[in-house]
Amino acid sequence: MDLPTDPPVIVFPPVYGDSPFRRVEIRHRPVGRAYRLADVIEFARRAGLEDLDPLDPEQVGWRRGGPDVWA
C-alpha cells in the first residue's frame, strides 16, 4: 500500500507583520520567504520545477490559505 506523500513544494501559513510572507520548502528543504505568488514560482523554477502549476495540489501544498492569501 502506498502512503500519501507531500507535494514537492510546501507553502506555509502567512507570517504577519510589516511585510507579511510565507515560508517555502521544496523537497523538504527551506528555500526562502515568499511575499507573493511570483516568488513561489521563482523558487520552484530555480529548483528545476519549470512548469509549476500553483493550483495543482500534487505540486504545491498550501498550508492555511491558498495562493491568494498573503496578508
Rosetta blueprint (number, residue, H / E / L):
1 M L
2 D L
3 L L
4 P L
5 T L
6 D L
7 P L
8 P L
9 V E
10 I E
11 V E
12 F E
13 P E
14 P E
15 V E
16 Y L
17 G L
18 D L
19 S L
20 P L
21 F E
22 R E
23 R E
24 V E
25 E E
26 I E
27 R L
28 H L
29 R E
30 P E
31 V E
32 G E
33 R E
34 A E
35 Y L
36 R L
37 L H
38 A H
39 D H
40 V H
41 I H
42 E H
43 F H
44 A H
45 R H
46 R H
47 A L
48 G L
49 L L
50 E L
51 D L
52 L L
53 D L
54 P L
55 L L
56 D L
57 P L
58 E L
59 Q L
60 V E
61 G E
62 W E
63 R L
64 R L
65 G L
66 G L
67 P L
68 D L
69 V L
70 W L
71 A L
